[in-house]
Amino acid sequence: MSFTTNYLVPFLADNAFLLVITFLVMLLARHLLRSTTPPPPVATPGSNKNMRASKTDTERVEPEDDDNNEDEEDLLPPIWPDDLKQIPYIHTRLTVEESEKKSLQFYNQMNARRSVRFFSSDPVSRTVVENIIRTAGTGPSGAHTEPWTFVAVCDPDVKLQIRDIVEAEEEINYTKRMGKQWVADLKALKTTWVKEYLTEAPWVLLVFKQAYSTLPDGRKRTHYYHEISTALASGLLLAAIQYAGLVTLTSTPLNCGPALRSLLDRPQNEKLLLLLPLGYPSATATVPSLKRKPLEDIMVVV
């Protein structure tokens, strides 16, 4: 008797039902695997114009919004001509002693800067405000696109409308959006959704970043690294405010940007980055007793 007759045929006869079920399960699994596996990417014109999800934050190329990118087939003229004139850089070199002295003086003045929430209503010269914003406008920017707009508000009615918008959203932020941990971490700093300083301070500055500009023919020109560029300009703004003997508070109210942009009649390519009250501290102003990290905790020399 052969192996087939003695063993294989009886085995198949006894387990026919189980074998059929196993075969059907394998077919179903194969079908499901094929239906859930994404197809390989198809190369299309301009498909490599953005490095996105597969890249880390440091590798990502701005902007990430496809609406702000030009197609490879529809390149815009360069921002600057190839024969852009190069001029000598004028620089006055200080002695080592002068540099050390001036850098320490500047540090001491900046180290006195604090976020202040209690403002005097005393007026601030418009000329001072203009000089502060001029200073912010000296910041570096991607391809020198200068992608920022600084809106300076001194009209009491407009400041009140700004406060109404901010407080309405901030109440929701503090009670629903921010979460218990975030609210708990802010409690000792005495921050709440009530923002009296928006009507007490003589000026309110709103910093908008421009994702792109629009050419006369309607096409959009990308502003490279617009958020980083505007943040750098805002750092200069804070330094200029402190240098001019004024105080401010950096505020980033959640979900207020669209309403404030509409109130101030700003275009769609601008998005709110910062909101800063500007003025003098009130006579009874207080700030939290906080210390800054020592140099050894923030500097690494290689």
URKAQUI-V300703 format. One record per backbone hydrogen bond with DSSP energy under -0.5 kcal/mol. NH is the residue of the N-H (numbers start at 1). CO is the residue of the C=O. Records with the same first field share a line. If there is no record, write none. Layout:
# URKAQUI-V300703
NH: CO, CO
This chain:
# URKAQUI-V300703
6: 2
7: 3
8: 3
9: 4
11: 7
12: 8
13: 9
14: 10
15: 11
16: 13
19: 15
20: 16
21: 17
22: 18
23: 19
24: 20
25: 21
26: 22
27: 23
28: 24
29: 25
30: 26
31: 27
32: 28
33: 29
34: 30
35: 31
36: 32
37: 33
38: 36
43: 41
47: 44
49: 46
52: 50
55: 52
59: 56
60: 56
61: 51
62: 60
66: 64
68: 65
69: 66
74: 71
75: 72
84: 81
90: 88
91: 89
93: 91
99: 95
100: 96
101: 97
102: 98
103: 99
104: 100
105: 101
106: 102
107: 103
108: 104
109: 105
110: 106
111: 107
112: 108, 109
113: 110
116: 114, 248
119: 117
120: 280
129: 125
130: 126
131: 127
132: 128
133: 129
134: 130
135: 131
136: 132
137: 133
138: 135
139: 136
142: 224
144: 141
145: 142
148: 146
149: 208
151: 149, 206
152: 150
153: 151, 204
154: 152
159: 155
160: 156
161: 157
162: 158
163: 159
164: 160
165: 161
166: 162
167: 163
168: 164
169: 165
170: 166
171: 167
172: 168
173: 169
174: 170
175: 171
176: 172
177: 172
178: 173
183: 179
184: 180
185: 181
186: 182
187: 183, 184
188: 184
189: 186
190: 187
191: 186
198: 195
199: 196
200: 196
201: 197
203: 278
204: 153
205: 276
206: 151
207: 274
208: 149, 206
209: 271
210: 147
211: 209, 269
213: 221
215: 213, 219
218: 215
221: 213
222: 220
223: 211
224: 222
226: 223
229: 225
230: 226
231: 227
232: 228
233: 229
234: 230
235: 231
236: 232
237: 233
238: 234
239: 235
240: 236
241: 237
242: 238
243: 239
244: 240
245: 242
246: 241
247: 279
248: 114
249: 277
251: 249, 275
256: 253
260: 256
261: 257
262: 258
263: 259
264: 260
265: 262
266: 261
270: 267
271: 209
273: 207
274: 207
275: 251
276: 205
277: 249
278: 203
279: 247
282: 118
285: 282
290: 288
297: 294
298: 294, 295
299: 295
302: 300
